[in-house]
Amino acid sequence: MISEKIATLINEQIANEQYAAQYYLSMSAWFSSKDLDGIANYFRVQSKEELMHADKMFDYLNDVGGEIIIGEIAKPPHQFENAIDIFQKALDHERIVTKSIFNIVKNANDEGDFATTSFLQWFINEQVEEEASASQLVTKIKMVSDNPSAVYLFDQELAQRIFVADPTA
C-alpha cells in the first residue's frame, strides 16, 4: 500500500495536471479569439493530454490503495500579452510540472516505494518531450511573430496536431 505522504503528493499532482488542462484551454481560447485556430488546436490537444495524465495518476493511486482526494483547481489566467508570452508561459509551466514530478519521485525513492518510482518513469520521459517541444515552439514563435505569412504557416503546422490517447492511460 502507498504511504499517505506519497498519496498526498500524487493527489496534488492530479490537481496540477487538471489545472494545466485548464491553463492550456485558456491559451487555446486566446488563439481562437485571434482566428489562429491551428495554434488554438495545439493547446486544445495539450489540454486533453493533461487530463489524460491526471486520469493516469488517478487510476494508479486507486490501484495501489491510496485515498483519492480531488483537490481545488485555481482559475487560470485568460489575458496574455501576445503569442510569444503564451508559448513562454507554456514552457515555464512544463518546467514547474517537471519539478513537481521529480519531487514525487525523490520522495518515493526516499521511502523505497519502487512501484511509484517505476510508475512515474513514464511521466519523467513525457516531461522531457514536453519541455523540448515547448522550447522549440518558443523559438519558432519568436522567429515568425513579426511575419504574418510565417505566422499563418505556423498556425497551419499546429493545426495538424491530433490527440492520441495513451493506451496505458
C-alpha positions, 0 to 999 in steps of 0.5 A: 500500500502507498504511504499517505505522504506519497498519496498526498503528493500524487493527489496534488499532482492530479490537481496540477495536471487538471489545472494545466488542462485548464491553463492550456484551454485558456491559451487555446481560447486566446488563439481562437479569439485571434482566428489562429485556430491551428495554434488554438488546436495545439493547446486544445490537444495539450489540454486533453493530454493533461487530463489524460495524465491526471486520469493516469495518476488517478487510476494508479493511486486507486490501484495501489490503495491510496485515498483519492482526494480531488483537490481545488483547481485555481482559475487560470489566467485568460489575458496574455500579452501576445503569442510569444508570452503564451508559448513562454508561459507554456514552457515555464509551466512544463518546467514547474510540472517537471519539478513537481514530478521529480519531487514525487519521485525523490520522495518515493525513492526516499521511502523505497516505494519502487512501484511509484518510482517505476510508475512515474518513469513514464511521466519523467520521459513525457516531461522531457518531450514536453519541455523540448517541444515547448522550447522549440515552439518558443523559438519558432514563435519568436522567429515568425511573430513579426511575419504574418505569412510565417505566422499563418504557416505556423498556425497551419503546422499546429493545426495538424496536431491530433490527440492520441490517447495513451493506451496505458492511460 
